[in-house]
């Protein structure tokens, strides 16, 4: 009986082997090697590591060199993606940029990141009198951004702190923690095979989607972020805006069965998520008052018009002004350029390309000069 099925089993195994071999060869021909690029990173062998500093969760590895989105990345000795700067003041007006993967510069060379473009342009105009330090870290939320300022940014004695705020900075998911959890698995010789990497990346993306969907309920988010959520129900104007988002940010049914949140805008219909924004801004205000530096909240738009982003931007501006922060809303200037021409990839509504970073730097420079930057430096 067994002999009868052996040829069929062998044929099936042969077909699977041939398919995997074809996949392996095809992936090698096109240069597919995402996990290998991470594992060959210089430094201590990884671009990010679990942080021992309170509230950060993870941090960039000082002196690491790696590739991200086919772009070379080098982290300086202090642990941020930028040139080397002395901690002691140099006599130049010093700006510190906080933010997530947009400020970090995902998908663009460091010289094309808006912080670098801004620094070069201001120094040409004002005579080499400005430093702009880029403390952006991919995946950071508002709490991590402010915590990084406290731990890493304040020792540089900034004159101005720019919070480059994006609409996903009130969430609770980042692929960097997933990367750290998977690091031991990735050290297996198996992942020298491109087919194994392909299957691993595919499985991780499915897991990421499941994690995002699982974390959309207020109860789960509140439970995981309880210590970082300020009450907001006292603010009737804010609650009215949250209600406006709530009315348009939910799709009625999924496959005709259940109602589910519609995209990132649904976070802005949540008192818990907006409460985390208020907590983070209140913390930033305390650091500002103690450190006597100026602060600017720069609103980076989601690169599309489909969801109720105009209300979301009003929420951010409302919360920022509550704590005395000036606001630079880039939604209109970037929309005038056509969002589609600013995306790093056609389907990427988050990360701007070189043109997008140039627009950000241009608008930021105009705002700073109009606010009397030159006079403040004298």
N, C-alpha and C positions, 0 to 999 in steps of 0.2 A: 504493500500500500504506500509506504513512504517513498519508494523508488519512483512511483507514478508521479508524485508531486515535485520531486527534486528538480527536474528540468524547468518547470514553471517558476519555482522559487529562485533558481539560478538566473533565469531570464529576467525576473522582476528586479532582483538585486543588481544585475548588470545594467538594467535601464536606469535605476536610481544612481548607480555609480557614474554612468555616462552623463547623466544630467548634472550631477554635482561637479564632475570634471569640466564639463562645458561652462558651468557657472563660474568655476574657479578661474579658468583660462580667460573668459570674457572680462571678469572683474580685474584681473591683472593687466589685461591689455589697456583698459581705460584708466588704469592707475588708482583703482579703488583700494584705499588702505587707511580708513579713518582711525581705527583703534591703534594701529601701529604708529601713527603720527603722535598720538597722545603718549604712548608708552616709551617712545624714543625721546621724549622731552628732556632737555638738560635741566640742571638743578638737582633736586632730589628725586627726579624721575616722574614728577607729576606737576601739572600747572596749578592745581588747587589742593588745599589740605584742610582738614578739620582744624578749626581755630580754637585756641584756649582762651581767647578774649571773650568776655561776656557779651552776649547778644549777636555776635557775628556769625556763628555756626560754621562758616568756612571762610578761607581767605586765599588770596593769590600767594604763590610761593616766590619769595625773593630770588632774583637772578634766574628764574626759569625761562626757558626758550622753547616754544612749541609752535604748532601750526593750527590755526582756527579758521574754518571756512576758506582753506587754501591761502591764508594770509599769514606770513610770519609774525610772531608775537614775541616780544621780549619784555620781561618784568624787571624793573630796576631793583637795586639793593634794598630799597625801603619796602617793596611789596606792592607797587602799582605800575601800570603800563605808561611809562613816560621816561623822559631823560632823567639823568641823575641831578638832584637838587640838594644843596646843603641844607641841613635843618635850620641853621642860624640864618637870620635875615641877611640879604645881600644889598639892601638899599633900594631894591626894586619893589614896585607895588605887587603884592603877591595874592593871586586868586587861587582858590581850591574848588575844583568841580566835583560834586558828588553825583552819583547816578548808577544806572545798571548797565546792561550790555550796549545801549546806545552811546552813553558817555565813554564806555570802554573802547568802543569802536569796532564792534563785530562786523567783519566783512570788508573793512577798509584798512589800508596801511596806516600806521600811527601818524604819519605826517599829514594824512587826510582827515583825521579826527577833528571835530570842531574845536576842541580845546587847543590843538596845535595850530590850526588855521587862525584862530583868534589871537594867539600869542604872537605869531609872525606878523600879522596885519597891524596889531597895536604897536608893536616895536618899530615897524617901519614908519608908522605915523607919529609916534611919540618919542622915538629915539632910544630904543633898547632899555626901557624902564619898567617892563612888565614881565611877570612870571605867571604862567597858568599851569597848575599841577592837576593832572587828571587822575582822580581817585575812583573812577568808575569801575565797577565789578559786575560781570554778567550774572544775572539772576538775583541781585540784591533787591530787597524791598525797602520801604521807607525807614523801617527800624534799623536794618543793617547799614543803610547809608549814613544815618546819623551816628550810629555806634562807631562806624569807621572814622568819621570825622573826629569823634572824641578820642579814639585810640591812636589814630595815625595822622590825621590832618592837623589837629590843634598844636602839636609840637612844632609845626612849620610856621606858626604865628601868622595865619592868613589875615589880610586886610579885608578880603571879600570872599564869602562862601556862596557858590552858585549851586543850588539844588536843581539838577536837570531831571525833572520829574516826568515820568511816563505813566500812562494810565494803568499799566499792569503792576505798578509798584505797591499795590495794596493787596496782592495775592499771597499765596502760600505754597508755591511750587517752583522748583528750580532743578534743572538737569544736572547741575554741578554736584549736588548731594547724591544723586543717583550714580553719577560717575564715580564718586568716592566709594560708595557701597560696592560697586562692581569691580573696583580696581584689582582686588585679589584674584577674581575670576579671570580678568583679562591677562594676567601674567602667565596663564596656561599656554604651553606651546601650541595648543589647538588654534589659538587666534592668530598664528602666523598664516593660516589659511584664510584667503579672502572670503570664501563661501561661509566660513564660520563667523567672520566679522559681519557679513551681510545679514545672516540670520540673527545674530546677537543684536545688531542695531535695530532690525525690524521688531524684534521682541521688546526691546527697551522702549521703542516709540509707542507700541501698543500699551505697555505698562504706564508710560507717561500720560497717555490719553486717559487711561482708566483712573490714574491718580488725580488728574485735573477734574474729571467728572465726579469722582468720589468726594472731592473737597469743596464742592460748590454749595453745600448747605450751610446756613448760618450757624447751626448748632455745632457742626464739626469744626468750622473755622474758629468760632468763639472758644471752643474747648482747647484748641491747639495754640491760640494766640491770646488767651485770657489776660495775661499780664500787660499786654501792649494795646489794649482796646479802651479808649476813653468813651464815656457816655456822650451821646449826641442828641438824645431826644429832647433836651432842654431848648434846642435851637430850632424854633418853628420855621424860620426861613430855610434852613438847611434841610429839615425834614420834608418841606414842600418840594425841594429839588430832588431829593431821594425818591419821593413818591412819583415825580414826573418820569424819572428813569425807570422805575418799577413798572409803570403802566405800558411802556413800549419795549422793554428789554426781555420779555418772555415770549417764547413761541408757544402756541396753544397746545400742540400735541407732537409727540415723537412717534412716528409710525402709527398714529391714531390711537396711542395707548396712554401715554403719560405726558404731563406738562414738564418742560425742562427749561432751565435758564438759557438765554440766547447770548452766547459769547461773553467776552470780557465785560461788556457794559453791565451785565447782571451783577457784577461785584459792586457796582456803584448804586445798586438798588438795595444794598445791605447796610444796615446800621453798624454791624460789626466791622465790615471792611472800611467804611468811612471813619468809624471810630479809631481804627488803627492809624489812619492818616492824621487825625487830630492829635493822637498821642505822639506820633513822630514829630509833628510840627511844634507841639508844645515843648518837647525835649530840645529841638533845635533852637527854639527861642530862649530857653534857659542857657544853653551854651553860648549863644550870641550875646546875651546880657552879661554873662560872666567874662567872656573873652573880648568883648567890645569890638567885634568885627561886624561889618555890614553883611547882609544876606539878601540874595535874590532868588525867588522861586521862578524857574523857567519851565513853562508848560510845553512838553513835547507831544505833539498830536499823534494819535493813531492814524495811520496813513490810508484812511478810507472815510467815506461819508455815510455809510449804511446805517450805523447805529446812533443813538442819541448823544453823540459826543459833545455837542454844543452845551448840553446841560452838565455833562461831566466836567467840562472845563470851567464852567461857572462854579461848580462845587469846589474844585481845587482853588480857584481864585478867592472864593468866599472864605475858605478855611485858612488860606495863607494870610489874607488881610486881617483876619481875626487876631493873629499874633503879630501884626505889624510888619509883615514881609511884603515888599514890592513884588509885583508879578509881571512877568513877560510871557504873554500867551502867543505861541508861534503857530496856532492853528490857521489863522487867516493868511499870514505871509506864505506858509508852506502850501496851503490850498491853492493860492494864486499861481504857484509853479506847476500845478497838476500833480497830485499825490503819486500817480502811477510812474512819473518820471523820477521820483525821489526814492523809490524802493530799491533795496539791495538785491531783491529777486522779485519776480512778478507777483508771487503769492505771499510775500513777506510784508505784512502790514505794520511791522514793528520797526525794523532796522533801516535807517536811511543809507543810501549809497554816498559816493563822494560828493555828488551834487547836493544831496540833502544836508550833509555836514557843512558844506559851503554856505548854504542858505541859513542854517542855524548860526554859524559864526558871524555871518554878515549882519543878521538881525540883532544878535547879542552885542556886537561891537557898536552898532548904531545906538542901541539902548544905553550902553555904558557911557558913551561919549555925550549923549544927550542928558545923562544924569550927572554930568560934571566930573567924569573920571580924571581928566587932565588937571583940573583944579585940585582934586583930592590928593594928587601925587606931588603937588608943589609944597 
